[in-house]
Amino acid sequence: MARPVIGICGSLEQARWGNWDSLAVLSPRTYSLGVQAAGGMALILPPDDSWADDPGHALDVMDGLLLPGGSDADPRTYGADPDPATTGFRAERDRSEIALARGAIERGLPILGVCRGMQILNIALGGTLIQDIDNLDIHRRTRGAFNAHEVRLEPGSLAARAASGERLTVQSHHHQGVDAVGDGLVVTGWAVEDELIEAIEVPDADFALGVLWHPEQDGATGLISAFAAAAAHRQLA
């Protein structure tokens, strides 16, 4: 059986290596390693403005879509003005990922949103974000470091089934979160310490889940494995 193809959206960042200083498409290797360990084949996706009009050709080659973490989304994508704390957004990445997310939901393609990816999933379905959350000490430490905290998951939810538990310690690094929940999404996870929304999902979909933590960082492959298994099942359908 062929390995399921998991598209992983790449970020746009100014990068320096050797004699080069250039805008680059970047993807932390933890995502592709997690997908590979779960039996999938990782395909890194650079932003493509054509997807804003028709993401179908890109989605045709995938069995699942992974929306990763990264920089803030442009608040204008959900009808808000940027807060001074909201930085680093790139319109071409936002356009591509929002279109891919909507297309994946429409065709029932398995989709997993991680941190920013959860936020993009929410925006794609008409939701909004809190641009700078309270209690940053719970969810974020110094730049580049992850912070451990507990989340509780709705019993019987996709989030709980995929994570194999209803209460777990997660790795987190973010300063934004879900405000108004997008159409068709339900909240199925919360931070134990402050009740911040930590998981959202489409209840009628085979696999459409967003989590605010970073499962690729916690050493447990359950959630990514469940996502890859859903992609493999779709491949056989």
Residue, then its C-alpha position, 0 to 999 in steps of 0.5 A: m500500500a502506498r504511503p498517504v501523502i500529507g501536505i505540510c504548509g511551509s512558512l515564508e521567512q527571511a533566512r541566512w545560510g552560507n553566502w545567502d540571505s533570502l526569503a525562504v520557504l521553511s518547515p521545522r523538520t519535527y512536522s515531517l519527521g512526525v508524519q514519516a514516523a506515522g507512515g506518511m509521506a511529507l510534502i512541503l507546500p510553498p504559498d501559491d496565490s492561485w490556490a486562493d481561487d482554486p485550491g483543488h489541484a493542490l488538494d488532489v495530490m494530498d491525502g491529508l493537510l497539515l497546517p503548522g505553527g508559525s507567525d501571526a495571521d493578518p487580523r484583516t483576514y477576520g475583519a480586525d485591525p492589527d494589534p501592536a502585538t500582532t506581527g510577522f504576518r505575510a498575506e500570501r501565506d494567509r491566502s494560501e492556507i485559508a483557501l486550502a483549509r476551506g477546500a479540505i473541509e469542503r471535500g472531507l480531506p483529513i486536516l490537522g491544524v497546529c497552533r497557528g494552524m488551528q487559528i487558520l482553520n478557525i479563520a477559514l470558517g469565519g471565526t476570529l482571534i484574540q490577538d494577545i491573550d492573558n496568562l502568557d506565562i502559562h502558554r509561552r516562555t522565552r522566544g524559541a522555547f516551549n512551555a508545558h501545561e495541562v489541557r482537558l479534552e471533551p470525552g468522546s471527542l476526536a481530540a480525546r480519541a486522537a490524543s488517547g486521553e482526556r487530560l494531558t500535558v502539552q507543549s505550547h508556545h503562542h500569544q494568540g487564541v480563538d475568540a469567536v468560533g468558526d461556523g461548524l466548529v465545536v470546542t473540545g479542549w481547554a487549558v486547565e489553568d485558564e480555560l483558554i480554548e485548546a482544541i476545535e473540530v468539525p464534529d461531522a467530519d472524518f478528521a478535521l481538528g485544530v489544537l493550540w499545542h504542538p504535538e510534534q514537540d511532545g514526543a508522543t506521536g498519537l495525535i499525528s498518527a491518528f491524523a495519518a491513519a485518517a489520511a491512509h483510510r481516505q486513500l483507500a476509499 
